[in-house]
Amino acid sequence: MTTDTHQTPPSNAPDTPATPAVPAPGAPAVPTPEQYGVGARFTLSVYDSDYVRIIFESLEAADATGLAVETNDISTCITGAEQRVLQYLEQVITAAARSGAHLSAAILLSRGCPGELQCALPPGVDAVGAEPIRLPDSGVRARAHWSLYPLLDARTASSHGSAAASTASGTGEARPADHMTPIYAAIEQAKAAGVYSGSDHYATRLDGDLAAVLTTAANAWIGVGAVIQHVVTHLTVSINSPSLRDAPGAGLPEPGPLA
C-alpha cells in the first residue's frame, strides 16, 4: 500500500505562505519551509476490521494543496509550511475519528534539519521563526502524550543565539545549552491553553479538542524553533478509546459517521 503524491499550490492558493522579504545585502536568504526541513511523519493506526478503508478514505479526505505527501507501508511524510502541515494532520485524523473506531496517531514534527544523515543549512542560517498555528475546533475529543525535544549543540558565549549557553570562567569552554527552560515554558503554555492534564513518565498528557491538542504542541515547537534551529516534538494521540466510553466527554460531541 504505497502511494506518492506531490502537489504544487496554484498561484492564488489562500494558504500559500507569503513570499519572504528580500534579505539585506550580504544577509543569508530566508529558506523555504522545504529547504529548512519543516514537516511531519505520522502513522495512523485504526483498531477496526475495516481499517484499510478507514485509513485510505481519511487520507483522501485531507487537502494536500501546497504539500509534498508520501505514504508508504509504515507511515506518511508531509513537508511544507507549518500551518498547512497541521491542517492536513487535523483533517486526516478527524476523518478517521468520525468512523467511530478506536484509533491512535503517532506524530513526529521536525523543523530545522532538512537532511537525512547530515543536517546542513545554507551558511549563515540559524533559527527561523514561523507564525503560530490556528485551527478551528474539530469537535473530536483527543488525549495525547506529548514530548518536546530542542536539539541543542554546545555553544560558547560568542555563539549566535547563545543566551541559554554558558562558558567556564571566561575560558571559552563550551557547556551544553539549557534545554529544559523551553520545555518548562511549553508546559506552562499547555496549562494556559486548558489542555494540560498531567505528567506521565517521559511525556506530558494533553486532553481536549483535537485541534487544541495539535496547536498546543505545534506552537510550542514553533516557539522554541524561533531561537533553536532544530526542534522535534512527538505526539501519541488516542481517540475513541473504549476505556473512556463512560468518562466525561469534556463537553465535546461524539464524532459522527464518515460523510
C-alpha positions as a LaTeX table, in Angstrom:
\begin{tabular}{lrrr}
\hline
Residue & $x$ (\AA) & $y$ (\AA) & $z$ (\AA) \\
\hline
Met1 & 0.00 & 0.00 & 0.00 \\
Thr2 & 2.32 & 2.71 & $-1.26$ \\
Thr3 & 1.31 & 6.00 & $-2.83$ \\
Asp4 & 3.36 & 9.07 & $-3.68$ \\
Thr5 & 1.67 & 12.45 & $-4.04$ \\
His6 & 3.45 & 15.68 & $-4.87$ \\
Gln7 & 1.18 & 18.68 & $-5.27$ \\
Thr8 & 2.05 & 22.26 & $-6.13$ \\
Pro9 & $-0.29$ & 25.02 & $-4.92$ \\
Pro10 & $-1.94$ & 27.26 & $-7.50$ \\
Ser11 & $-0.63$ & 30.80 & $-7.59$ \\
Asn12 & $-3.78$ & 32.11 & $-5.89$ \\
Ala13 & $-4.00$ & 29.46 & $-3.16$ \\
Pro14 & $-5.10$ & 31.25 & 0.05 \\
Asp15 & $-2.92$ & 29.12 & 2.32 \\
Thr16 & 0.26 & 29.63 & 0.31 \\
Pro17 & 2.80 & 31.39 & 2.56 \\
Ala18 & 3.64 & 34.94 & 1.59 \\
Thr19 & 6.86 & 35.45 & $-0.37$ \\
Pro20 & 9.66 & 36.17 & 2.14 \\
Ala21 & 11.05 & 39.68 & 2.14 \\
Val22 & 14.23 & 40.22 & 0.15 \\
Pro23 & 17.14 & 39.95 & 2.61 \\
Ala24 & 19.55 & 42.81 & 3.10 \\
Pro25 & 22.74 & 42.74 & 1.01 \\
Gly26 & 25.12 & 40.16 & 2.42 \\
Ala27 & 22.45 & 38.51 & 4.61 \\
Pro28 & 21.63 & 34.83 & 4.04 \\
Ala29 & 18.47 & 34.11 & 2.06 \\
Val30 & 15.49 & 33.02 & 4.13 \\
Pro31 & 14.97 & 29.32 & 3.33 \\
Thr32 & 11.62 & 27.95 & 2.21 \\
Pro33 & 9.89 & 25.51 & 4.58 \\
Glu34 & 11.11 & 22.65 & 2.38 \\
Gln35 & 14.70 & 23.95 & 2.44 \\
Tyr36 & 14.52 & 24.43 & 6.21 \\
Gly37 & 13.20 & 20.93 & 6.75 \\
Val38 & 9.69 & 21.67 & 8.04 \\
Gly39 & 7.49 & 18.61 & 8.07 \\
Ala40 & 5.90 & 15.70 & 9.83 \\
Arg41 & 5.86 & 11.94 & 9.75 \\
Phe42 & 2.87 & 10.13 & 11.20 \\
Thr43 & 1.38 & 6.67 & 11.47 \\
Leu44 & $-2.39$ & 6.28 & 11.76 \\
Ser45 & $-3.47$ & 3.06 & 13.48 \\
Val46 & $-7.16$ & 2.11 & 13.39 \\
Tyr47 & $-8.37$ & $-0.70$ & 15.63 \\
Asp48 & $-11.18$ & $-1.95$ & 13.44 \\
Ser49 & $-11.53$ & $-4.81$ & 10.95 \\
Asp50 & $-12.29$ & $-2.21$ & 8.25 \\
Tyr51 & $-9.09$ & $-0.29$ & 8.96 \\
Val52 & $-7.83$ & $-0.26$ & 5.34 \\
Arg53 & $-10.89$ & 1.61 & 4.08 \\
Ile54 & $-10.89$ & 4.00 & 7.02 \\
Ile55 & $-7.21$ & 4.89 & 6.59 \\
Phe56 & $-7.38$ & 5.39 & 2.83 \\
Glu57 & $-10.60$ & 7.42 & 2.98 \\
Ser58 & $-9.11$ & 9.58 & 5.73 \\
Leu59 & $-6.00$ & 10.31 & 3.67 \\
Glu60 & $-8.14$ & 11.14 & 0.64 \\
Ala61 & $-10.37$ & 13.46 & 2.70 \\
Ala62 & $-7.48$ & 15.79 & 3.58 \\
Asp63 & $-6.44$ & 18.75 & 1.42 \\
Ala64 & $-2.79$ & 18.29 & 0.37 \\
Thr65 & $-2.57$ & 21.55 & $-1.59$ \\
Gly66 & 0.89 & 23.08 & $-1.19$ \\
Leu67 & 2.35 & 19.98 & 0.45 \\
Ala68 & 4.51 & 17.07 & $-0.61$ \\
Val69 & 2.91 & 13.91 & 0.79 \\
Glu70 & 4.47 & 10.45 & 0.60 \\
Thr71 & 2.68 & 7.42 & 2.08 \\
Asn72 & 4.30 & 4.01 & 2.37 \\
Asp73 & 3.57 & 0.80 & 4.25 \\
Ile74 & 4.79 & 2.27 & 7.56 \\
Ser75 & 3.95 & 5.96 & 7.69 \\
Thr76 & 3.12 & 9.16 & 5.83 \\
Cys77 & 5.63 & 12.01 & 5.42 \\
Ile78 & 4.41 & 15.59 & 4.88 \\
Thr79 & 6.61 & 18.56 & 4.02 \\
Gly80 & 5.55 & 22.16 & 3.63 \\
Ala81 & 4.65 & 25.23 & 5.67 \\
Glu82 & 3.77 & 24.64 & 9.31 \\
Gln83 & 0.15 & 25.81 & 9.03 \\
Arg84 & $-0.56$ & 23.56 & 6.07 \\
Val85 & 1.13 & 20.54 & 7.67 \\
Leu86 & $-1.02$ & 20.85 & 10.80 \\
Gln87 & $-4.19$ & 21.41 & 8.79 \\
Tyr88 & $-3.51$ & 18.22 & 6.86 \\
Leu89 & $-2.88$ & 16.21 & 10.04 \\
Glu90 & $-6.05$ & 17.53 & 11.68 \\
Gln91 & $-8.15$ & 16.70 & 8.62 \\
Val92 & $-6.83$ & 13.13 & 8.31 \\
Ile93 & $-7.26$ & 12.33 & 11.99 \\
Thr94 & $-10.71$ & 13.95 & 12.22 \\
Ala95 & $-11.93$ & 11.97 & 9.19 \\
Ala96 & $-10.71$ & 8.74 & 10.77 \\
Ala97 & $-12.28$ & 9.63 & 14.13 \\
Arg98 & $-15.68$ & 10.06 & 12.51 \\
Ser99 & $-15.70$ & 6.34 & 11.72 \\
Gly100 & $-16.26$ & 5.76 & 15.45 \\
Ala101 & $-13.36$ & 3.29 & 15.55 \\
His102 & $-10.73$ & 3.46 & 18.25 \\
Leu103 & $-7.58$ & 4.91 & 16.70 \\
Ser104 & $-4.19$ & 6.31 & 17.55 \\
Ala105 & $-1.85$ & 8.59 & 15.64 \\
Ala106 & 1.90 & 8.70 & 16.27 \\
Ile107 & 3.06 & 12.12 & 15.04 \\
Leu108 & 6.60 & 13.45 & 14.70 \\
Leu109 & 7.06 & 17.14 & 13.82 \\
Ser110 & 10.52 & 18.37 & 12.85 \\
Arg111 & 11.96 & 21.71 & 11.69 \\
Gly112 & 15.48 & 22.98 & 11.14 \\
Cys113 & 17.10 & 19.84 & 9.75 \\
Pro114 & 16.43 & 19.23 & 6.04 \\
Gly115 & 18.88 & 16.36 & 5.60 \\
Glu116 & 18.94 & 12.66 & 6.32 \\
Leu117 & 22.30 & 11.62 & 7.80 \\
Gln118 & 23.56 & 15.21 & 7.70 \\
Cys119 & 21.79 & 18.33 & 8.93 \\
Ala120 & 23.13 & 21.10 & 6.70 \\
Leu121 & 21.58 & 24.52 & 6.09 \\
Pro122 & 22.89 & 27.36 & 3.93 \\
Pro123 & 25.81 & 29.28 & 5.54 \\
Gly124 & 24.64 & 31.92 & 7.99 \\
Val125 & 21.17 & 30.46 & 8.52 \\
Asp126 & 20.36 & 29.79 & 12.14 \\
Ala127 & 16.93 & 29.59 & 13.79 \\
Val128 & 14.00 & 30.66 & 11.58 \\
Gly129 & 10.66 & 31.57 & 13.13 \\
Ala130 & 7.12 & 30.99 & 11.84 \\
Glu131 & 3.61 & 32.27 & 12.51 \\
Pro132 & 1.58 & 30.44 & 15.20 \\
Ile133 & $-0.78$ & 27.69 & 14.04 \\
Arg134 & $-4.51$ & 28.36 & 14.12 \\
Leu135 & $-7.07$ & 25.58 & 13.65 \\
Pro136 & $-10.85$ & 25.70 & 14.17 \\
Asp137 & $-12.30$ & 23.27 & 16.70 \\
Ser138 & $-12.77$ & 19.80 & 15.26 \\
Gly139 & $-15.47$ & 18.57 & 17.67 \\
Val140 & $-13.35$ & 15.47 & 18.30 \\
Arg141 & $-12.03$ & 14.77 & 21.76 \\
Ala142 & $-8.41$ & 13.64 & 21.84 \\
Arg143 & $-5.97$ & 12.56 & 24.52 \\
Ala144 & $-2.26$ & 12.61 & 23.87 \\
His145 & 1.18 & 12.02 & 25.27 \\
Trp146 & 3.46 & 14.86 & 24.20 \\
Ser147 & 7.24 & 15.26 & 24.27 \\
Leu148 & 9.30 & 18.24 & 23.07 \\
Tyr149 & 12.96 & 17.98 & 22.08 \\
Pro150 & 15.05 & 21.13 & 21.49 \\
Leu151 & 18.13 & 19.64 & 19.82 \\
Leu152 & 20.90 & 21.90 & 21.08 \\
Asp153 & 24.62 & 21.75 & 20.42 \\
Ala154 & 27.11 & 23.00 & 22.99 \\
Arg155 & 27.87 & 26.68 & 22.33 \\
Thr156 & 30.28 & 29.29 & 23.62 \\
Ala157 & 29.18 & 32.72 & 24.82 \\
Ser158 & 30.21 & 34.19 & 21.47 \\
Ser159 & 27.95 & 31.82 & 19.54 \\
His160 & 24.84 & 33.22 & 17.83 \\
Gly161 & 21.71 & 32.68 & 19.88 \\
Ser162 & 23.69 & 31.56 & 22.93 \\
Ala163 & 21.51 & 33.21 & 25.58 \\
Ala164 & 20.86 & 29.74 & 27.00 \\
Ala165 & 24.55 & 28.77 & 26.94 \\
Ser166 & 27.35 & 29.50 & 29.38 \\
Thr167 & 31.13 & 29.41 & 29.47 \\
Ala168 & 33.56 & 28.41 & 32.15 \\
Ser169 & 35.28 & 31.40 & 33.83 \\
Gly170 & 35.94 & 33.22 & 30.56 \\
Thr171 & 37.96 & 30.36 & 29.12 \\
Gly172 & 35.59 & 29.96 & 26.17 \\
Glu173 & 34.98 & 26.33 & 27.10 \\
Ala174 & 31.61 & 25.27 & 25.70 \\
Arg175 & 28.97 & 23.91 & 28.00 \\
Pro176 & 25.68 & 22.30 & 26.94 \\
Ala177 & 22.93 & 24.83 & 26.41 \\
Asp178 & 19.92 & 24.70 & 28.72 \\
His179 & 17.22 & 22.59 & 27.05 \\
Met180 & 14.79 & 22.34 & 29.98 \\
Thr181 & 13.82 & 26.03 & 30.13 \\
Pro182 & 11.90 & 25.99 & 26.82 \\
Ile183 & 10.31 & 22.65 & 27.76 \\
Tyr184 & 9.01 & 24.03 & 31.06 \\
Ala185 & 7.74 & 27.12 & 29.23 \\
Ala186 & 5.88 & 24.90 & 26.74 \\
Ile187 & 4.19 & 23.02 & 29.59 \\
Glu188 & 3.04 & 26.33 & 31.08 \\
Gln189 & 1.61 & 27.27 & 27.69 \\
Ala190 & $-0.31$ & 23.98 & 27.62 \\
Lys191 & $-1.75$ & 24.79 & 31.04 \\
Ala192 & $-2.77$ & 28.27 & 29.87 \\
Ala193 & $-4.47$ & 26.71 & 26.81 \\
Gly194 & $-6.53$ & 24.46 & 29.07 \\
Val195 & $-5.39$ & 21.16 & 27.56 \\
Tyr196 & $-2.76$ & 20.13 & 30.13 \\
Ser197 & $-3.96$ & 17.14 & 32.15 \\
Gly198 & $-0.85$ & 15.94 & 33.97 \\
Ser199 & 2.57 & 14.43 & 33.52 \\
Asp200 & 3.47 & 10.79 & 32.94 \\
His201 & 6.90 & 9.25 & 32.66 \\
Tyr202 & 8.75 & 10.84 & 29.70 \\
Ala203 & 5.66 & 12.70 & 28.47 \\
Thr204 & 3.12 & 15.43 & 29.21 \\
Arg205 & $-0.54$ & 14.44 & 28.97 \\
Leu206 & $-2.90$ & 16.62 & 26.91 \\
Asp207 & $-6.70$ & 16.33 & 26.78 \\
Gly208 & $-9.17$ & 18.38 & 24.75 \\
Asp209 & $-10.40$ & 19.11 & 21.27 \\
Leu210 & $-8.08$ & 17.55 & 18.68 \\
Ala211 & $-7.36$ & 20.98 & 17.16 \\
Ala212 & $-6.39$ & 22.43 & 20.55 \\
Val213 & $-4.13$ & 19.46 & 21.30 \\
Leu214 & $-2.36$ & 19.78 & 17.93 \\
Thr215 & $-1.98$ & 23.56 & 18.08 \\
Thr216 & $-0.63$ & 23.46 & 21.64 \\
Ala217 & 2.12 & 21.04 & 20.66 \\
Ala218 & 2.81 & 22.73 & 17.31 \\
Asn219 & 3.02 & 26.27 & 18.69 \\
Ala220 & 5.46 & 25.20 & 21.40 \\
Trp221 & 7.51 & 23.52 & 18.65 \\
Ile222 & 7.44 & 26.72 & 16.57 \\
Gly223 & 8.12 & 28.97 & 19.57 \\
Val224 & 11.23 & 27.08 & 20.61 \\
Gly225 & 12.24 & 26.91 & 16.96 \\
Ala226 & 12.44 & 30.70 & 16.79 \\
Val227 & 15.63 & 30.58 & 18.87 \\
Ile228 & 16.84 & 26.98 & 18.43 \\
Gln229 & 17.40 & 25.70 & 14.91 \\
His230 & 16.49 & 22.01 & 15.15 \\
Val231 & 13.41 & 21.17 & 17.21 \\
Val232 & 11.41 & 17.95 & 17.23 \\
Thr233 & 8.14 & 17.24 & 19.01 \\
His234 & 6.29 & 13.94 & 19.30 \\
Leu235 & 2.63 & 13.20 & 19.97 \\
Thr236 & 0.81 & 9.94 & 20.50 \\
Val237 & $-2.88$ & 10.79 & 20.10 \\
Ser238 & $-5.69$ & 8.47 & 21.20 \\
Ile239 & $-9.32$ & 8.92 & 20.06 \\
Asn240 & $-12.48$ & 6.87 & 20.69 \\
Ser241 & $-10.72$ & 4.71 & 23.27 \\
Pro242 & $-13.11$ & 2.10 & 24.71 \\
Ser243 & $-11.66$ & 2.75 & 28.17 \\
Leu244 & $-13.14$ & 6.27 & 28.06 \\
Arg245 & $-16.69$ & 5.43 & 26.99 \\
Asp246 & $-18.01$ & 6.06 & 30.49 \\
Ala247 & $-15.74$ & 9.02 & 31.20 \\
Pro248 & $-16.94$ & 12.64 & 30.99 \\
Gly249 & $-16.63$ & 13.99 & 27.46 \\
Ala250 & $-15.38$ & 17.46 & 28.47 \\
Gly251 & $-18.33$ & 18.91 & 26.59 \\
Leu252 & $-17.13$ & 17.63 & 23.22 \\
Pro253 & $-19.63$ & 15.89 & 20.93 \\
Glu254 & $-19.09$ & 12.34 & 19.84 \\
Pro255 & $-17.66$ & 12.08 & 16.32 \\
Gly256 & $-20.24$ & 11.21 & 13.68 \\
Pro257 & $-20.05$ & 8.77 & 10.76 \\
Leu258 & $-17.95$ & 9.41 & 7.68 \\
Ala259 & $-19.72$ & 11.59 & 5.15 \\
\hline
\end{tabular}
